[in-house]
Amino acid sequence: PGLYDAMVKSANSEHPTSTSTGRLGYEYYNKLGYVPYNVGIKENTARTLEYAYNDWCIWQIAKLLDRPQAEQELYRQRSMNYKNLYDASHKLMRGKNEDGTFQAPFNPFKWGDAFTEGNSWHYSWSVFHDVEGLIHLMDGKKSFTGMLDSVFSLPPVFDDSYYGFVIHEIREMQIMDMGNYAHGNQPIQHMIYLYNYAQEPWKTQYWLREVMNRMYKPTPDGYCGDEDNGQTSAWYVFSALGFYPVCPGSGQYVVGAPLVRKAVITLENGNKITIQAENNNKNNRYIQRMMMNGKDYTRNYLKHDDLIKGGSLNFKMGDKPNKKRGIMPQDAPYSMSGQQK
């Protein structure tokens, strides 16, 4: 309860001197459902999206602690605030003024401003707890995966006018040469896994291997950008093993495609997870079949509660996508709007 009280306090207050502590703009957020673009608070859209996920986390703990129903409902509702900044005309997140009008003119390639060291193409995926809700906003799965595809097919163009110079995160995106995908900074690093929510998990498998092969090399300039508390390395370790926590707090890891042929994880409780990827090589990046503890496994997620028991994960890899695996509605990972898995 003490920790929960601290979470609630910091969600509804500002630090008197440090804008990075508590929630800058919380009064606007609590009243309007977003931090406005035109009230002198920088990075307002990024803040709104992250506050909404944080509210989802508070809701999860409120449920576990059996807090009053009205309190649970407050944070459940606030966790849907991401919808308030979705611009249907662009299918992207966009800054919104205090009067409810969208910020204009809007350039989705503009770094900073409403966002933090990124642009709208990077931040529009920051709905970790409700990807299904985002899919619905984007007019369904085909439209959603089309927008994901666009991140890679767009040219690496940018607008640096907010900073007045090319920050290193922009330059790293250009050097990577993967369109507008900017793996060298954290906001977009979960994005590739989102194909798993929209019945196209093989695209996750393809792009993960591209990033692991191209962005991480044992050379002097072989690292793709910011480390920031170990996040960029942690992404690689998880992804190389074959899964990643898109939504911490959901109790799930989203399945990718392993880079390793074999790995053994010794857990703190003494149990072991053995991961084996049969036929895994530079050409065979697609999961043909997956088994967990000897049984066929079609889900695009793994449960933390299952993994800590130890056991085996066996992947059979191939050079062609298996477009029949992981495509059922129940195969998608957790989303707040969907089935409460």
N, C-alpha and C positions, 0 to 999 in steps of 0.2 A: 504493500500500500504506500509506503514512503516513496518508492521509486515512481509509482503511478502518480502520486500527488505532484512530484517534481515535473513529470511529463506534462500534466495538465497546466501547471503554473507556467512553464516555459512556452506552452502553446498559446497562452493568453496574456502575454506580457512582453515588454521590450526591456533589454538591459539599458540602464541609463547612459552608459558610455560606449558599450561594445555592440555594434549593429549585427555582429555575427552570433550573438547570444540571445536566446529567446526568439521571438518572431517580429521582425521589423514589418510594420504595416498590419499587425494582427487585428486592429480595430476595423480597418477597411475590410479585411478578409472575413471577419466574423459577421459583419453587417451585410456586405455585398456578395460574398462568396468568391471574391478574388481581390488581389492587390492591384489597384488601378495603375495605368501607365503614366498618367499625367499629374501625379501628386508628389513628385520629387523622390520617389523610392525606386532606385535602380534595380534592374534584373527582376522586375515585378512578375513577369509570366513564369520564369523559372521558380521564383519563390512560391507562387500559387500552386504549381504542379507538385512541388516537393511538400508543401504544407498539406495538400490533399492526401498524399501517401502517408505522411506522418499521422494524420488524423485517422487513417485506416488502422495504423499500428496501435494508436490509443484505443480505438474501438475493440481491437482484438484482446487487449489486456483488460479493458473494461468488462468484456464478456467473461473472461476467465475469473475475474474478481467478483463477478456477479454484482456489479455496480447498479444503481437504480436505472430502470428501463429508459427513463427520459434522458439520462446522461449517455447511455449507450447509443440511443437513437441520434443524439446531437452529433456525435463523432462519426456515426455511420453516414449521416446526411452530408457532413462536411467533407467526407472522403470522396464524394461525387463532385466536388467543386471544380475538378479538372474540366468538366463539361462547359463551364462558363466561359472559357477562353478558346473554345474550338470554333474556328471560322469555316463554315461549311462551303463557302465559295472557293477556298483554297485547299480545303481538307487538311488544314494545319492549325497549330496553336498560334494565337496572335494576341498582342497586347490590347487591353481594353481600357477605355477612359472611364472616369468616375461616373459619367452620365449614361454609361451603357453602350456607347458607340465604340467601334473598333478603332484602334490607333491607325492613322493614315499619314502619308502613303506607307504601304506595307511592302517590304522587301524580305522575302523568306531567306535570302542569302546574307542578311545583315547580321554580323556577329555582335555579341554584347547587347547593349540597349535593354530590351525586354528580357534578354537571356544572359546566361553566365558563360563566357568563353565558349560560345557556340551560337548556332542560329536556329530558326524555327524547324528546319529539316532535322536537326539533331534532337531538339527538345520535345517535339510533338509525340514522341514515343514514351514519354516519362509518365506512364500510367501503369506502373508495375502491378498494382493490385486489381486492375480491371481492364485487361486487354480486350476482353469480349465487349465491354462497354465502348471502348475506342473503335473496335471493328464496326459496331453498330453505327457510331457517329460517322464513320467513313463509308457508309452505304454498303456494308457487307464484306465478306471475305475476299472476293475477287478484287474489289476496289482497294481494300486494305493491303493485300499483297502487291498490288500494282504500285501503291505508294511506297511500300518497302523497296520494291525493285528500283523505283525512281531515284532513291538515295544513291545507288551505285551507277545508274545510267546518266545522271546529271553530270555536267562538266564541273570541275573543282573551282567554280567561280565563287567570289566572295565580295562582301562590302565591309571594309574595315574603318568606315568613317567614324564610328563611335569611339574607336581607340585613337584614330589619327595615324596609325602605322600598322604594319602587318605583324601581329603578335605571333609568337612561335607556334601556337596551336594551329593557326591558319597555315603557316608555312609547312608544318608537318602534314596537314591534310593534302596539300598540293603535292608534296614529295611522294606520299603514299600512292597516289594515282588510282584511287578507287572511287572516283566520282566525288560526291559530297559526304562520303563516309569518313568520319574523323576519329579513328580509333585512338589517336594519340591523346585524347582528352576523354574524361570518363562519361559524360552524359549520354553518349550513344552506345556504350559498350554492350548493353543488353539487347540492343535492337535486333541483331541477327537471329536471336532465339525466338522472336515473335512469330515467325512463319509457323511455328509449332501450334499456335493458337488458331490458325486459319487453314488447316488441312493441306499445308505444303511443307512438311518437315524436311524434305530433301533439299530445299533451298537453304535452310539453316545449315545442313550438313555441308553443302557446297561452299558457302561463304565463310564458315568457320575455318575450313581448311585453307582457304585463300588467305585469311588474316594470319593464321598461325604460321603459314609458310612464308608470307611476304613481310610481316611486321616484326617478327622476332627472329633475329639471326645472331650468331656468335661472332659478330664483327664490331669494330669500334663504333660504327654508326648504326648498329643493328637493332637498336631499341627505338620504338615508334613514338615515344613522347613522354608525358608526365608519368611518374610513378605514383605520387600522391597516396601515401599511407599503404602502399602495397597493392592497390587496386588493379593496376595494369598487369602485374605479375600474377595476382590471384586469379584474374580472368583467364590467363594462359594455363595455369595449373588445373583449374576446374575444367576448362574446355578440352585440354589434352586428355583428361580422364574420361570425358564424355558427358558431362552435365554441369549445370550452372544455376546459382540461386537468383533467378530473375526478380522474385518477390520475397525478400527475407521477411519472415513472419508468417508465411503461408504454410510452412512445413514441407515445401516441395522444392525439388531441383528440376529444372527443365532439361530434357535430354538433347544433346547436340550430336556429336560424332567423335569418337575417341581418336586421338593422334597416336597414342601408345599401342603397342601390340599386347603388352601385359603390364599390369601394375597391381601391387598389393598394398592396401591401406590398412595400417594397424591403428585401430581406434583407441581412444583414451580408456574405454571400458575393457580393453583387451581383445575385443572381437576383431575379425579381419574381413575386409572386402577384397575379393579377387576380381579384377577386371581383365578380361581377355578379348582381343579383337582379331578374329580369324581372318586371314587374307588381307590384313591391313597393310597398305603400301601407298605410294604417292598417287597412284591411279585409282585405287579403291577407297574412295572417301564416303561412299554411301552405305547406310545401314540396310542390309537385305533382311536380316532377322535379328531379333534381340531376345535373349532369355534371361530370366532372373531366377536364381536357385533351381535351374533346370526346367523351368516352365516358360512357355512362349509369353512374351511381354510386348504389348502393342502400344501402351501408354506413352505419351510424350513427356512424362514427368516421373520422377522417383520420389517416394515419400521418405522424409528424414527418419520417421519412426521405423521404417523397414530397414534402412541402411545401417542404423546403429546396432541392429541385431547381428550384423555381419552377413556373409553369404557371397554369392557369385553373380557377376554380370557378364554375360557372354554375347558378344556382337559378331555377326557374320557380315563382312564388308564386301562391297562389289563396286564396279566402275559405272554402273547405271543406277539411277534412282529407282527405289521400290515405291511406286506411287500408290500402292494399296495398303501400306503400313502406316498407322498413326493418323488416319484420316476420319475416324468416327468422332462424333461430338464428344463422347466420353473420354477420348484420348487426349483432349486438350487440357493443358494445366489449369490451375485455379484462376478464376476470375470472380470478382465480387458480384457481377451481374448474372453470372451463370450458376451452374449447379454448385452447391456448397460442398466441395469435395473434402 
